Structure formats: structure tokens, C-alpha cells
Amino acid sequence: MKTYLLDLAAAEHAGPAIAGGKAYGLGRLHRYGLPVPDMLVLTAAACRDALGEDFLAQAIPQAERRSQVASRPLPPELAAQIEAALSPRGWLERPLAVRSSATQEDSRSASFAGLHQSRLHVRGLTAVLDAIPAVWASQWSDEAAAYRAHRGLPPADGGMAVVIMPMIEARCSGIAFSCHPLSGRDDQVVISAISGLADQLVAGAVNGEEIVLTFPRDITQAIAIQRDRSAILSDEEAQTLARLVRDAAQALDLAEPWYDFEWTWDGRHFQLVQARPITTHVWPSYPGLSGQGTIWSNGNTRDVVPDVMDAFDWGPSRQMVNLMLEQGWRRAGYRLLPGAQRAALIQGRLYLNVSLLQWEGYDALGIQPALINRMMGGHHPDIVVPPATLRQKLRRLGHMLRYAWQDKGARRNGRAQVADTHARAAQWRREDLSRLDGPALAERMLAQAGHVYAQLDLLYLQGSSGGSLSMLMELLERHLPGEAAALSAALLAGGPPSVTAQQSLDLLALSALARQDQAASSMLRAGADWRTLPAEHPFRLAFAAFLERYGHRGIYETYVRSPRWREQPGYLLEQITALMQQDPDALRQRQQAAQQAAWQRLNSALPWGARIQARLFLRKTQVECNDREAARSAFSAFGEAMRLLALEIGQRLTNSGHLGAAAQTFQLLPEEMIAALHGQLPTHATRHRVQDRLRQAKHWQENPAAEVVLDGKSIAPPPILASDASWRGLAIGVGQAQGAARLIRHPSESARLAPGDVLVAPSTDPAWTPLLLKAGALVMETGGYLSHGAIVARELCIPAVANLPGILAQLQDGQPLAVDGWCGTVSIVNTAPSQR
């Protein structure tokens, strides 16, 4: 005989098509260790089989169908199954709730909130058997039919499962939203509370007490609480519920944690009795952007985070991105939109809200959207902005003056925070974490994270280092239209090196040292362990010093999961071997020649006042770009320390059975790690969260979204097609070069790059820098004036062109290319013999 009843675990496994949306959602909450009441689920198949295909296919008026279903007795076999399931649990003597769980409800596209019937305080078998057809019949209610028509859903087809559960003795209950249901602010949790059960609140018949809790970007700050009347829940109880709601939402959907939950409170414990995705989530936006939608792009971020982010990276990143991008505007006195979200996880990748970024730059300082987009890189459209009024221009002047007044002090403090972060990170990574117990590890994670969140001037260096470059380019564009990008790049060649450029120069020095030492050369070419050299060997000492200074860096180091060079130095040794034939003098000569040519052009074309401005902007730009790279290095040092801590926690959780391997720890949010260490997240729940995120990450990796997403719809920028075998992109590095195209998608392929080749890459992060020392030129699919590739290409003075989407697919490996960094063009060189 067919089985129609499921428990919580079976309901989750069966899915919404069988268990219905409500039961499936509760089953998922149970799977992830959230507090839910016990229940049984009568599957949707029970409804269809009890009513029969012939009845469901009949064309009869909706009211008549509803009446017939409500009065129809259950088949005896089904009634016997229900009695056999309820009796051993003692539920026939207890008041029960018989609740709808339609296959279409509680989904991302449709909620059906309050539209299907539920029967409460149902006691005894006869009452249960009467309540079930009444719940089935409610799928044909006028309200439910109107909602289906409004949402474009097909008519009801008998797909109604039923949840049967004991009534909960609730001191109070209500609804809680994991983001603000009207504004969309995801830093807020909104709670509606009412004494007793919340059935009238859910139905909209009464209003409860509203509590709004605002979570700060900085985790070291307190949660702000606002109320509209006397307290049903205390502040402490409201915060406990808010944290539970945020945990549940992120467990259900890491990328879109926007849910409303029905909850109950018995005076000791909260329980979640329903979970519905919010079907109409909106992004907070400025009034000036009204009607333009929200544009998301990863054209900038995939420079350093091109792949799927783990939960451990994403959780802090969504806060840090906002903190980083807000610091400059705060110092300028610009009034930021409360709760604005500038980061999103789309198909697992980090995207930026470029609508907000463009508007804030224009509204605060008058920077045109087109210039902001060139600075960021990517292929998203410019927003539409109104012309500024006189009042707005004066307000912007005030912002500029305040920003300039505060900038020097903020940078001074930021550099001190860079040094402090390196010192603390070195102390943290040297500590023996095995001596700490679980709670101490949890406290250490909070302490390390709290330290970084407090480094606001360090964040300022990272996020506010493009103003002078934009002013330099605007100045040059006014006097020399079309030449600003190339001239700026040439002027910046050979200035005081950033930490990343200095890292490259030190790598070149190591290669020169190895070239002159037979033992070191032999060790490198043999691929042997560098520690096989004698302890006092010059190369060993020099390489150890290099690792002490730069060992916190690694390939795609922004991911905390990425191993650092201190752990895996093989990549560095390969680069040293490949650079042994490079001539450092040639680099210096290129830099000097480019600078001289640029100043000759400026001296001949710019009036003396503009030349003075250019020198001022140039010095400031060099400082800002170097600060940006220094901040990036400091964050990488912190990432190394956090990686070691996370792996230690991962090993503890592996030993306790929470994880299958220590590296799985990166699939947990920091707060989930802490909960597991304190025994607050059950073993099975931790494993299930990790398993499901690994499965989701695989799907995301195989199905990336387009570079640009507008209101949830992917917009793939058309590839820049060749015109007469030539492409025009963004000039980010000066000079001209010819060489074989070498299509390299990951730094691990660096052995294929020969000196003088044209490096063609999707994007570059600091781990690509050694390749730029060998490359004759650089071509990137993405990138802007402030991208890592642009900064280093300018410093190393190699021809470079960015923002050429689809170029990798249009070129063949080994194809001869000519790259013109002055004009921003890439051309295929015709090597065929001419016809006579």
C-alpha cells in the first residue's frame, strides 16, 4: 500500500512537489539544526489520489468544487494510515494544528501567505479527518485563485500536502523578516510580535508590536533596537530571535537570505513554524536612481575574486565591501543611504552595486559616471544623472574641501594601521593554536575579526585611492583629448614602487642572485627543496627573508582558503627560475624613457599652470596607488592569520564529527564555526550545511552569471570584435610591443609564458605580477585604471590594454600580436608573405 505520511527528514528529502512548500521549508530548517516543532506531512499525492483524476479533471465551478472537497470523507485506507501514525505519538489526545502545505506555496516566486486554510486546536481522530478535506478545499478559494492569476500561476490541480503538528503553548508569537520587507535593508530584522498565537497576525486581522533591529557593519558595535509600543519581547529576547532568524535565512540561502518566518516563544525557547522566501525583495536605492533599476557587475571584483566564494569569505566580505567603500564619503561629509548594500553574491561570485557607486561619486563630488566606470573597469552601462544645480555644485565643493582636509590624517593613520596589522598578523600566525580549547578559539576568531573591522583608516586606503588619478586624467583629457590614459600611465612609470612592485623587484634580485650561484641554480632547475641548501647559504637566507616579508601572499590571496607562499613556495621558486634570464636594467630604461616622453609631450602642450597641477596630481596619485597596494597586502596578512585559525577550528570540528575534512571549514560562516565550537550547532546540521553548500558551489562554478546583472537578469556584454584584425580597449600601460599571444587563464600556467610573449589573461591579481616581469605586453578581458593589473603594468612600464571582453576566445595561442599601450589597441600581425 502506498505510504502517504512523512516525517520532517523525509519531507525535506521529498521536496516541495511531494511535501508542499511549508513542509519542505520546515524540513530544511530541521536539516540545518534550527528549532522547529515535530510534525507529520500528508503528501500532495494523498490529496490527488483521494479526490481522483476524474474529479480533478471535471470542469465544474470553483465554489462547487470547493464544497464537494470539503464534505468528502477520506478513503478508509488513508484514514487508517493517519490513525496509525498519530496514535503512537499520543497526538490523538492532544490539540493539533492541521495546516496547508500546497506545492506552490512558500516558494521564491509565490508565498500564498494566509490564503490557504489551517485548522487549529483540532482534537481527536474524527476532527483531524474532517479538517484535512477542509484544508484541501482551500486551494480553490476565491482568494487563492485570484493570487494565482496575479502571479501568473496555473490553476489549482490538487497539489495540496497537509502538515499535522501538536499545538504549541506560546507565550507570544509572530512574524520575523530577515530583511526589511519594505525598504529591502538586509542589515535590519523586523519582528512583529503578539501575545499568544499569531494566526490573526498572519491573516492581517490584527497588528502586533513592531521591533526593528539594525545590525551594524562593524561587528564590534551594538545592535540598535527600535519599538513602536510596550515590550512583548525584551530587548535580549528580541536580539536572540533576530540572530536566530539571520542564521536560519543564511542556512536556507547563502546568496539570497531574504525570508519571513513565523515563530513562537514559550518563555524559554523560540521555535520556527514556517519559512517563506520574500518574493518581492528590493535593493535600497537613492531617489536619483528611481526607475533605472539596480545594475550589478563583477567587472571589477573578478580581478581578485574570479571564482565562487566560500561562505567563510562571503560572510565578512559583504560587510567589509560596504565599510571600505563608505569611508571616503563619510570623511567628505556626504550623507550616505542607510543600509545601502554594495555587494551581492550572484551565482557564487562577488558583484558590486555599480548603480550606487556611480551615483555616490556623481552626487558627492560631481564625478561623471563614465569616468567612474573606467576607473573600476567592466562593461556595465552608465547611469543617467541630472545636471547639477548651483546649490549642488556648492555642496560638492564643500565635500571636496572636507575630504582634502581629512585625507592626510586618514592616510597617516591608515599607514600606521598597515604596519600594526602586519605586526599583529605575524604574532597571530606564530602562535601555537593547538593549546587553545574550543571556546578560546571562538574568542580568538571574534578578536581577530574585531581588530580588522576597527581599522577604518586601513579600509580608507583600500577604497579611497582613485581621486587624484581621476583628477589627473580629467586635466590631461581637457588639454590632450584621447591621450589622458596613456600619458597618465607613462607619468606613473618608475615612481616610488608599491609594495607589489617592490615584491617583483625583490624577486628579480633573487633571480639574479641565483643566476650567479651554481648551487642555487642547480637546486632551482632540479625543482628541489630550497631548504636543502646549507643554512648560511646566501640564496637560502635571501629567500627566507623574502618569505618573511611576502610569504602571506599567494595565488588569488583574497580567498582565505587559498594557500600562502609561506605554505607552498613552489610557485615562487618556479618564477625565480624563469626570471633568471631577465635584465633588471631594461626595466629601468623603459621606465625612464616613458616618463621622459610623457613630460616632453606635456611640456609642449600644457600651459605652465596645468603643468603644475599635473605634477601635484601625479605625486598624489603615486601615493594613493601605493597606499592601495599596501592596504591590500595588509589584508592579505590578516587573511593568512585567519586562514590558520580557520584550519585549526576545522581540524577540531573534524575530530568532533562536524566536518569530513578540515578544509570544509571554509564552507561555514564565522558565526557558524563559533556556534559549532560552543556545541550550539549540532553535528548533523553542520555536515548538512557544508554538504549542501559544496553541492551549490559546484552548480555555481559550472553556471556563472553574466558580467552584468540588471534587476536579476543577466546582461552579457557583447565581445569587442576585431575591426581589420584589431581591437581597441582601455590603455593602462604605455609603449608598444610585438610577441606571440600566450593565452593564460591561471597563474599556475606561467611556465608556458616565454620572455617577450604577450600575456593574454582574464584578469590579474598580485600572484600574476611575476608573469608581468617576463611578458612583453599585457592584454586583459577586464580591468580598469585602478585594477591591480593596471597599477603594476604602469609601474613596470609594459604596454597593456584592458577591458576587452571575449578576447581570449577570439585569439589563438601563439598568434603574433602587436600591442599599442599608447592607443589602447591590440592587433594581429600579418606574417603571411606578400603576393607579387
DONUMI-745421 format. One record per residue (C-alpha): x, y, z. Coordinates in steps of 0.5 Angstrom, whole numbers, plus 500, padded with zeros to 3 digits. Example, Ala and Ser with C-alpha at 12.3 -4.5 7.8 and 13.67 -1.06 7.14 Angstrom:
BEGIN
525491516/527498514/
// end
This chain:
BEGIN
500500500/502507498/505511504/503518505/506520511/513523512/517526518/521532518/527529515/523525510/519532508/526535506/528530502/522529498/522536496/516541495/513538490/511532495/511535501/509542499/513549501/511549508/513542510/519543506/522549509/521546516/524540514/530544511/530548518/531542521/536539517/540545519/539545526/534550527/529550532/522547529/517543532/515536531/511534525/508529520/506531513/501528509/503528502/500532496/499525493/494524498/490529496/490528489/489520490/483521495/480526490/481522484/484524477/477524474/474529479/480534479/479534471/472536471/470543469/466545475/465552478/470553483/465554489/462548488/469544487/471547494/464545497/465538495/472537497/471540504/465535505/468529502/470524507/477521507/478514504/479509509/486506508/488514508/484515515/488508518/495511516/493517519/491514526/497509526/502515525/498519530/496514536/504512538/506519539/500521543/497526539/490524539/489526546/493533544/490539541/493539534/494544528/493542521/496547516/496547509/503546505/501547498/506545493/506552490/507556497/513559501/517559494/521564492/516566487/510566491/508566498/501565499/501568506/495567510/491565503/490557505/486555511/489552517/485549523/488550530/486546536/484540533/483534538/481527536/482523530/475525528/476532528/483531524/480527519/475533518/480538518/484535512/479536507/477543509/485545508/485541501/479545499/482552501/487551495/480553491/478559495/477566491/483569495/488563493/485563485/486571485/493571488/495565483/492569477/496576479/503572480/502568473/501561476/497556473/490554477/490549483/491542481/490538488/497539490/496540497/500537502/498538510/502539516/500536522/503538529/502539536/499546538/505550541/504553548/506560546/507566551/508570545/509569537/509573531/513574524/520576523/523578517/531577516/531584512/526590512/520588508/519595505/526598504/530592503/535593508/539587510/542590516/535590519/531585522/524587523/520583528/512583529/510580536/503579539/501575546/499568545/499565538/500569531/494567527/490573527/497577526/499573520/492573517/493581517/487582522/491585528/497589528/503587533/508590537/514592531/521592533/527594528/534591530/539594526/546590526/552595525/557594519/562593525/561587529/564591535/558595535/552594539/545592535/540598535/533597537/527601536/520599538/513602537/510600543/511597550/515591550/512584549/519581548/525584552/531587548/535581550/530576547/529580541/536580540/536573541/530572536/534577531/540573531/536566530/533569524/539571521/542564522/536561519/536565513/543564511/543557512/537557507/540561502/547564503/546569497/539571498/538571505/531574505/526570509/520572513/519567519/513565523/516564530/513562537/516564544/514559550/518564555/524559555/525557547/524560541/521556535/520557528/514554525/514557518/519560513/518564507/522567502/521574501/518574494/519582492/526584495/528591493/535594494/535600498/537606493/538613492/532617490/536620484/536613481/529612481/527608475/534606473/534599476/540596480/546595476/551589479/557588476/564584477/568587472/572590478/572585483/574579479/581582478/582579485/576574486/574571480/572564482/566562487/567565494/566560500/561562506/567564510/570569505/563572503/560573510/565578512/566581505/559583504/560588511/568590509/566592502/561597505/566599510/571600505/567604500/564608505/570611509/572616503/565619503/564619511/570624511/567628506/561629510/557626504/550623507/550616505/544612504/543608511/543600510/545601502/548594500/554595495/556587495/552581493/553574491/551572485/552565482/557565488/561571485/562578488/559583485/558591486/552595486/555600481/549604481/550606488/558607486/556611480/551616484/555617490/561619486/557624482/552626488/558627493/564630488/561631481/565625478/562623472/559616471/563615465/570616469/568612475/567606470/573607467/577607474/573601476/573597470/568593467/563594462/556596465/552602463/553609466/547611470/543617468/544623472/541630472/545637471/548640478/544646480/549652483/547649490/549642489/556645486/557649492/555643497/560639492/565644493/564643501/565636500/572636497/575641502/573637508/575631504/582634502/583637510/582630513/585626507/593627510/591625517/587619515/593617511/598617516/593613521/592608515/599607514/600606522/595601521/598598516/604597520/600595526/596589522/603586519/606586527/599583529/598578524/606576525/604575532/598571531/601566526/607565530/602563536/601555538/594555537/593547539/594550546/587553546/581550547/574551543/571557547/578560547/579559539/572562538/574568542/580569538/576569532/572575535/578578537/582578530/576580526/574585531/581588530/580589523/573592523/576597527/582599522/577604519/583608516/586602513/580601510/580608507/587607504/584601500/577604498/579611497/585612493/583614486/581621487/588624485/588619479/581621476/583629477/590628473/586624468/581630467/586635467/590632461/584630458/582637457/588639454/590633450/584629449/585622447/592622451/590622458/590615460/597613456/600620459/598618466/601611465/607614463/608619468/607614473/612609471/618609475/616613481/617610488/615603488/609600491/609594496/607590490/612593485/618592491/616585491/617584484/624588484/626583490/624577486/628580481/634581486/633573488/634571481/640575480/643572486/641565484/644566477/651568480/651562484/652555482/649551488/642556488/642555480/642547480/637547486/632551482/633548476/632541479/626543483/629541490/627544497/630551498/632548505/637543502/642549501/647550507/644554513/648560512/648560504/646567501/641565497/637561503/638567507/635572502/629567500/628566508/628574508/623574502/618569505/618573512/616580508/612577503/610570505/603572507/601573500/599567495/595566488/588569489/590571496/583575497/580568498/582566506/582559503/588560498/595557501/600562502/607563499/610561506/606555506/607553499/613557496/614552490/611558485/616563487/621558486/619557479/618564478/625566480/628560476/624563470/627570471/634568472/635571464/631578466/635584465/633589471/637595467/632594462/626595466/629602469/631604462/624603460/621607466/626613465/624613457/617613458/617619463/621623459/617622453/611624457/614630460/616632453/609632451/606636457/611641457/610642450/602642450/600645457/601652460/605653466/599653471/597646468/604643469/604645476/597642477/599636473/606635478/601636484/596631482/602626480/605626487/598625490/597619485/603615487/602616494/595614493/596608489/602606493/597606499/592602496/597596495/600597502/593596504/592590500/598587503/596588510/589585509/593579506/597578512/591578516/588573511/594569513/593569520/585568520/587562515/591559520/586560525/580557521/584551519/585550527/578550528/577546522/581540525/577541532/571540528/573534524/575531530/568532533/565530527/562536525/566536519/569531514/576535513/579541516/579545509/571544509/571549515/571555509/564553508/562555514/560563516/565565522/559565527/557558525/564556527/563559533/557556535/560549533/565550538/561552543/556546542/551550539/550548532/549540532/554535529/549533523/547540522/554543521/555537516/549538512/550546511/557544509/555539504/549543501/554549500/559544497/554542492/551549491/558552490/559546484/553549481/555556481/562554479/559551472/554556471/557563472/552569471/554575466/559580468/553585469/546584472/540589472/535587477/536580477/537579469/544577466/546582461/552579458/557585455/558584447/565582446/569587443/570585436/576586432/576591426/581589421/584584426/585590431/581591438/581598442/581597449/583601455/590604455/593602462/600601461/605605456/609603450/609598444/611591443/610585439/610578441/607571441/600571444/600567450/593565453/594564460/588563465/591562472/598564474/599556475/600556467/606561468/611556465/608557458/610564458/617566455/620572456/617577451/611574450/604578450/600575456/593575455/589574461/582574464/585579470/590579474/592579482/598580486/600573484/601575477/606580478/612576477/609574470/609581468/616582469/617577463/611579459/613584453/606586454/599585458/592584455/586583460/579582459/577586464/580591469/580599470/585604472/585602479/586595478/592591480/594590473/594597471/598599477/603594476/603595469/604602470/610601475/613596471/612600464/610595460/605596454/598594457/591594454/585592459/577592458/577587452/571582454/572576450/579577447/581570450/576567445/578571439/585569439/589563438/595561443/602563439/599568435/603574433/600581436/602588437/600592443/600599443/599602450/599609448/593608443/590602447/590597441/591590440/593588433/594581430/601582426/600579419/606575418/604572411/609573405/606579401/604577394/608579388/
// end
